[in-house]
Every structure is written in C-alpha cells, then in structure tokens.
Amino acid sequence: MEALQLRNVAAYCSFLEDNEAEWLVLDGMCRVTISRFYRDRSVYEVLSNKVLPELIQQAEEIGDKIIRFWSAGCASGEEPYTLAMIWDYVIKDKTSNEFSIVATDADNVMIERAKNGCYSPSSIKNLPEEWLKNGFTKKGSSYYIKPELKKHVRFVHQDIRDAAPEGKYNLILCRNLVFTYFSEELQKEVLKRIESRLYPGGALVIGIHENLPEGSATLTDWFAKEKIYRKPTDG
Ligand SMILES: C[S@@+](CC[C@H](N)C(=O)[O-])C[C@H]1O[C@@H](n2cnc3c(N)ncnc32)[C@H](O)[C@@H]1O
C-alpha cells in the first residue's frame, strides 16, 4: 500500500480489482521462506536409517540404479542439500546406486539463493559437526556449500499449484508448504499431483506439524510420528 501510495486496505482491494497483475505481486509477498538444514532431526534420522535403505533395496530388486528425490518448496536449498549430505555421508558407502535431486520453489529469489549456496550460521546450526566441516567452506561469517554437494541438486522455478517436475520419484518431500498454507480443496488437488509422481512403494514426507487432507490419499502411514507416508507397491 505504501509503494502504491494507497490510504487503506479498501483502497488496495479496489486497486486489485482494477489491476490483475497486482495479484502476482501480492502472491509473491505472502510466502513464508523460513528453513534450516537438518530441520526436524528425527525425520532425517528415519530417512537415513529406515526409509532410504528400504527404497534402495526396492529399486535394486527391479534393477533400477537411480534413486530420485523431489524437494517441493525447497526455500534456499537447505532441504535438498541436507538430502545430498545424507547420501554422501551416510548412504553412499552402502550401495552402488546413484541418486538425483530436483528441488522446486515458486520464489525466484529463493532459487537463486539456493543455487548460490551461501548460508548464515543459524541455518546450519542443527547439522552434525562432522558434516559441517566436510560440507561447507567458511568465508567470514558465511558458509558456502561445497561444489561436490551442489552438483547433485537441480533447482527449478516452479509453482506447485499448477505444475510438478517431469518423471517419477522414489521420495518426495513437501514440508511446511501445501499442508500448512493452502486451502483444503487445493491441498487435495496438489496431493493428487504429488501422488501421481511417486513410484509404487515410494514415500512422501510432509511437515512434522502437518496432516494430509481427510479422505483423499491412497497413501498409507509408514512412520506416523515423522509424517512419512508410502504409496502401495501395487498403487
Ligand atoms: C516455509 S518454507 C519450507 C521450506 C522447506 N520445505 C522446509 O520445510 O524447511 C516454504 C517454501 O515454499 C515456497 N512456496 C510457497 N508457495 C509455493 C508454491 N505455490 N509453489 C512452490 N513453492 C512455494 C516458498 O517460497 C518457501 O520457500
């Protein structure tokens, strides 16, 4: 309102009615972009110790060599880079499989920050000490993600309300976005799209304080406390 020199909310509403493009501006101002590396440690522990070994075994049984991840609403890259660290520091020695990560966000500023990979101490404070040492280069008070982790993640500017990356995924993380900020109707619509992108037997992780909309999912609880769901193998 200040930028447009409008007096009050009523004046802004009427400006919106007359200027369709303003909706995009408003939409861009409504995003919450907070994230952290290793956010909700227990979730990442279950992913490392239980979910990924099982997904890898399942892929091996059908002769698939690549495990595919999608991080939806990836903010500045904290979530997909945490996955890359888990793979390199926990999983890699136990499998000959490879992995790939696509990370999407509707906010171009976030995508550019993610590609840049520069973080403040508060973003990385949850990470195990060893990973911090191995995964970043410190310059002044900033931490730069190392190129060997960066190379695993492909960042794409995309709005989950009307698009999803091509292909199928073994693991999709959609945390602290759709199931917090969207209407129930939109949650159901997006969930359908997410499910269609999961391989049979694949897993969906939502935020630890989130719930799936009632009566809509074919997914079953896998690790209920960590909000990890699984698509049936015959799904
Ligand atoms: C609160 S952050 C969550 C980040 C991360 N998933 C986590 O849990 O730490 C939500 C992210 O979703 C992005 N976002 C908001 N609306 C979106 C949309 N319609 N499509 C894709 N990303 C969106 C925001 O830009 C922001 O980066």
The ligand as a Tripos MOL2 file, in Angstrom:
@<TRIPOS>MOLECULE
LIG
   27    29     1     0     0
SMALL
NO_CHARGES

@<TRIPOS>ATOM
      1 C1          8.2700  -22.4370    4.9430 C.3       1 LIG1
      2 S1          9.2740  -22.7650    3.5250 S.3       1 LIG1
      3 C2          9.5930  -24.5040    3.7670 C.3       1 LIG1
      4 C3         10.9650  -24.9030    3.2580 C.3       1 LIG1
      5 C4         11.3120  -26.3670    3.4790 C.3       1 LIG1
      6 N1         10.4350  -27.2410    2.7180 N.3       1 LIG1
      7 C5         11.3130  -26.7080    4.9370 C.2       1 LIG1
      8 O1         10.3890  -27.3840    5.3970 O.co2     1 LIG1
      9 O2         12.2320  -26.2930    5.6520 O.co2     1 LIG1
     10 C6          8.0650  -22.7670    2.2050 C.3       1 LIG1
     11 C7          8.6680  -22.6160    0.8250 C.3       1 LIG1
     12 O3          7.6560  -22.8750   -0.1450 O.3       1 LIG1
     13 C8          7.7640  -21.9250   -1.1930 C.3       1 LIG1
     14 N2          6.4570  -21.7800   -1.8340 N.ar      1 LIG1
     15 C9          5.3940  -21.0220   -1.4340 C.ar      1 LIG1
     16 N3          4.3720  -21.1600   -2.2840 N.ar      1 LIG1
     17 C10         4.7770  -22.0360   -3.2380 C.ar      1 LIG1
     18 C11         4.1750  -22.5920   -4.3860 C.ar      1 LIG1
     19 N4          2.9180  -22.2680   -4.7160 N.pl3     1 LIG1
     20 N5          4.8810  -23.4680   -5.1570 N.ar      1 LIG1
     21 C12         6.1480  -23.7970   -4.8260 C.ar      1 LIG1
     22 N6          6.7970  -23.3070   -3.7580 N.ar      1 LIG1
     23 C13         6.1180  -22.4290   -2.9610 C.ar      1 LIG1
     24 C14         8.2290  -20.6540   -0.5120 C.3       1 LIG1
     25 O4          8.8450  -19.7850   -1.4390 O.3       1 LIG1
     26 C15         9.1900  -21.2200    0.5440 C.3       1 LIG1
     27 O5         10.4940  -21.2700    0.0500 O.3       1 LIG1
@<TRIPOS>BOND
     1     1     2 1
     2     2     3 1
     3     2    10 1
     4     3     4 1
     5     4     5 1
     6     5     6 1
     7     5     7 1
     8     7     8 2
     9     7     9 1
    10    10    11 1
    11    11    12 1
    12    11    26 1
    13    12    13 1
    14    13    14 1
    15    13    24 1
    16    14    15 ar
    17    14    23 ar
    18    15    16 ar
    19    16    17 ar
    20    17    18 ar
    21    17    23 ar
    22    18    19 1
    23    18    20 ar
    24    20    21 ar
    25    21    22 ar
    26    22    23 ar
    27    24    25 1
    28    24    26 1
    29    26    27 1
@<TRIPOS>SUBSTRUCTURE
     1 LIG1         1 GROUP 0 **** ****
